[in-house]
Amino acid sequence: MITPEHNGHSVESIASHMDEHVPKALSEIGVAGASIALIRDGEVAWAGAYGTADLSTGRPLTTDTVFEVASITKPLFSYGVLKLRDAGVIDLDTPLNDYLDEPYLDDPRIEKVTARHVLSHTGGFPNWQRQRDEGGLKMYFEPGERYAYSGEGFQYLKLVIEKLTGRPPLDVITELTLEPFGMTESDLVWPSRRSDPPLALGHEKDGSPREKRHSPEMNAAASLVGSPTEVARFMTWMMRDDVHPDALVSSSLNEMLTPAVPVNNSQSWHTEWPRPNADFSDTVSWGLGWSLEHAPSVGEESAANTPAPWFWHWGDNSVYFNFAIGSRESRSGVVVMTNSAFGYQLWGDVVDIALGGDHPSLDWVADVYSSRHRRPA
């Protein structure tokens, strides 16, 4: 069942269930802490925090504590890119190479890569150069050929945004997203330029805390630091149906949420990537920035332009594991952030309590963490 409906329970009932279940689950799984925000009727309706921000000191998590948001940075950056497109700054289907003074890579295929390819993970890049190519960044597919998850593509697009605007991309994306969305405790660099929020330290598999590394330059794919409440606040802007000067128009939101390419089970950090015989999903696709889950019929030509009922993304910075899912149709959703290496094991329970229903995104992302495919540490 893939429907844009929540579980029908009241916010109070969901909060009570979270209070009862989450602390037990943290103890059983071995997770330091979890912070959760619930979206109902297009608003952040509830937030709760459980466990500790730092096991070495016992400092408790609060709903204001910020985490490394990790790859959930990508939808936020994508929203900013779509705003630039709507303002006439960039065209999604113009080769990015045309905007630069010299090619980004010495590969003729780079001349075909567009912003649309980057935002839908079809640019042909690996996830990160360091995970794959000791001799420098390479391309592995023709642009548009198939899904291949890539943070490197977002960094390429960031360079183009800098060229087109003549300004630091950090300032551009902050002004287009964080500021109008009221994300006052969030930033795309660390230490934060904008506030001094309490930080949840990430914890290794043995429970030891890892000190937060400084990240003075924005990574368009991964450097957002924020709380579940503020990420949920951003998600409510995906659900707006009114005209607002700081919001994307309805057609652009639909474009972000319309399946562009089916995902496959050959991830760009798997040891055997890229597999030519990968299995393609008929219920999980990528749109622009967001991953999408939908009924199998959405993949058919007759429904190719239909926005998906659910948009979602996960975040993994190795000691922070986060999951966000929402529906523009029902204007509901949930964000869960954890500060431990086993935090992904909590996602399914939180989504079930908050939203109910079957979510193939959880099944697909579980394969991401299958030990059979992970590159050795």
Secondary structure by P-SEA (a helix, b strand, c coil): ccccccccccaaaaaaaaaacaaaaaaaacccbbbbbbbcccccccccccccccccccccccccccccccccaaaaaaaaaaaaaaacccccccccccccccccccccccccccaaaaaaccccccccccccccccccccccccccccccaaaaaaaaaaaaaaacccaaaaaaaacccccccccccccccccccccbbbbbbccccccccccccccccccccccccaaaaaaaaaaaaccccccccccaaaaaaaacccccccccccccccccccbbbbbccccccccbbbbbcccccccccccccccccbbbbbcccbbbbbbbbcccccbbbbbbcccccccaaaaaaaaccccccaaaaaaaaaacccccccc
